[in-house]
């Protein structure tokens, strides 16, 4: 009798263990809906793009659309989405295809491939302060540390999880900010990069701001401390429309 009881207890334990191992993680709790992917989905952004050279600024304004055009299984049998990026000078003009990207998404990360370069754009679960290496799968680094190549990698970080974010008059209730670059402590450079994502929408805002100021080195005709921009690039992308084609 005791042996039978022990057998039944062991069987119940195994059944419960198997059930737990097959439990699907809650997509919303993990934050998977911060990066929705479905064929036909699109987002349109107003873009302000400024290039600096010897303290002269050249500014361009245009619109950009990212459209999930197709999906397929890649060589590793992972579901992959084809995203077409198009641009136009204004809302009255036709879209012109600019580039193509692919994205694969799992329960742990989002990998974006552009120009044959992979980037870890997003990770799950979404937790305040969580960090990861954005260029884990490539050698595209901003700063090299010859003494320790691992330090050369770019670390991304979650901030303001499930906080609201305003773009103009539009307010998004639950968003998360990804910090991709931190302003430098010195006065000679600035690296301020971030992206903001909203639940069930995706990326709603992007700031890319890298500037090199005058250092007073030989050959530089500028005055140190005046924030004279030798060269740099500032780009702002703000969501103005999204939906499904």
C-alpha positions, 0 to 999 in steps of 0.5 A: 500500500505504501509503495503504491502511494509513493508511486502515485506521489511520484507520478503526480510530481512528474505530471506537475513538473511537465505542466510547469515546463510547458507553461507559456510566459505571459507576453504582456508581463514580459513586455513582448507587446512593446515590439509588435510584429505583424505583416502589414503593420506600418509606422510613419515618422516626421524626421529632422536630420541635421549634419554639422561641419565646422559649426555649420548646420545643414538641416533636412526635414522629411517623412519616413515609413517602416512597413512590415512587408512579408515574413519567412523562415530563415536558415535556422527556421526562425520566423523573420520579418521583412521591413521596408523603409521608405521616405518622402519629402512631405505628405503630398509626395509619393513614397520612395523605397530607401532600404530593407531590414529584417527582424527576428523576435523570440521570447528573449530578444529582438535581432534587427539586421541591416546592411548585413549587420546585426543589432540586439534592438530589444530584450525581454523581459522588460525590467527597469535598469536592465542592460544588454549589449546592443552590438553583441553580434557585430564589431560596430563599436563607437569607442575601442578599448585595446586593453579590453575589447569587451569594454568596447561593446555598447551597452543599452539600458531600459529606463522609465518602464511603463511610464507615459511619454509625450510627442507634441500633443500626443501622450502615450500611456505605457512606454519604455525608453532605451538609453543607447548613449550617455552624454560624456563628462568632458566638454569635447563630445556629446553622445545622446541616443535613445529610443522610446517604445509604446505598448502595442505600437512599437517605436514612437521616438528616436534621438540620435545626437553625436557631436564633436566640439573644438578641442583646441588641437593644432590646426583647429581654428576654433575657441575652446569652451564655446561649444564650437561643433567641429562635426556631428549628426543630430536626428530626431524621429517622431511618430505621426501615424501607424496602422495596417496596410 
